[in-house]
Amino acid sequence: MRSVYLLLAVMIFAISTYAQPKERVSSERPVPAAMTIPADDCRTPVTLSHYLSAHTTSQREFVRQLYSWIVWIISYDVTNMYKPDYYKDTLDAANKTLATKAGVCQGYANLYYLTCKEAGIPVQLIGGYTKTQGRIDNASHAWVAVRLDTTWYMTDPTWGAGVVNNNKFLRKPVESYYLVSPAAFIRTHMPFDPLWQLLDHPVRNEEFRDNNWAAAAGRGVYNYKDSVAAYNNMGDDLLKYRLVVSRIEGAGITNQMISHELMYFKNLVRFIEDNRKVAAQNRQIDDFNTSSSKYNRAVNLFNDFVQYKNNQFRPAKSDQEIKDMVAAISKKLAESRNGLAGLDRNEPALKRNIAELEESLAGLEKRVVEEQAFVEKYVKTGKLFRKSLFYKTTWMGIPLN
């Protein structure tokens, strides 16, 4: 029997750029300077989180000190702000930001997100786009939402740390982007997935663009709390991302940044679908190979039996042992056939192999039935006459035994 193997490579293409904080005039007083954290305790989000947990008395104080530390210590990484592949993943973004004390929006947001998550604080990393002075910015952005007690708040440590002017970062730590209500935050920050507006009346993309805040209030209430709980408890990633695609499409596609995000999640859905298809195919192939292996084992047992029979059942075995030899062959054939029962006979990679194996099974099953009949006759025959069963006796061409 031939073994069939299937390999599928799927590429996901995600296009991202990083929004940089805009120059803005502010009369705000700066946030309090951050607590001093030893270098060994801010090597990773885990160590940073453990230090803050040990030196704060509540989740609210934890996020307060975390925000303060980030906006005072982390500088905006002007050098890498136009490199969409600078970070490999969420953890890499956080670690690079800690190592260099610089980051773009994903570095700031991922560091905040992972540090809170390690402390068990409900937190969500959010991707979207922004608006300054009433106009849409030309790059995507990242920020976080945290839940304290039962209330969700938005925080943008990137914008809270300062501004970029003439390709230079100017540190201007402010409170404007710390623990802001979703209703106020939506005026400048638009999530790609409308779920993460965390609003009873989500805003559509064209309404955000046109500063049309009245339209959303006229629509029905969206129970975002239940939706967030369902999202976080959803064990099926495929269903989760299909719903993300549906929500993004439902909110309207008004700019290229949304299109890129939508394409990313569509590719992610396709990737999962394709991988599940391959996994299902491979399970079928594994099941087929198991059946094939059991058939091959039956063939070996059958050959052993035939050789033993050709030796006229010498060396001697008990009648039960001889019967068991044939029964073992029959059992392996049944296991092989049962393994084929659940296979998809329309699967191109297996169709021919299944047909070949079923043909082989049928042939060997027929021979086993014949040998079972011989053994039954053998054990019912007196011992003095058994030897004659191994010879074909005929009269005028008609078998007599």
Buried (B, 14 or more C-beta within 10 A) or exposed (E): BEEBEBEEEEEEEEEBBBBBBBEEEEEEEBBEEBBEBEEEBBEBBBBBBBBBBEEBEEBBEBBBBBBBBBBBBBBBBBEBBEEBEBBEEBBBBBBBBBEBEBBBBBBBBBBBBBBBBBBEBBBBBBBBBBBBEEEBBEBBBBBBBBBBEEEBBBBBBBBBBBBBEEEEBBBBBBBBBBBBEBBEBBBBBBBBBBBBBBBBBBBBBEBBBEEEBEEBEEEEEBEBEEBBEEBEEEEEEBEBBBBBBEBBEEBBBBBEBBEBBBBBBBBBBEBBBEEEEBEEBBEBBEBBBBBBBBBBBBBEBBEEBEEBBEEEBEEEEEEEEBBBBBBBBBBBBBBBBEBBEEBEEEBEBBEEBBEEBBEBBEEBBEEBEEBBEBBEEBEEBEEEEBEEBBEEEEEEEEEEE
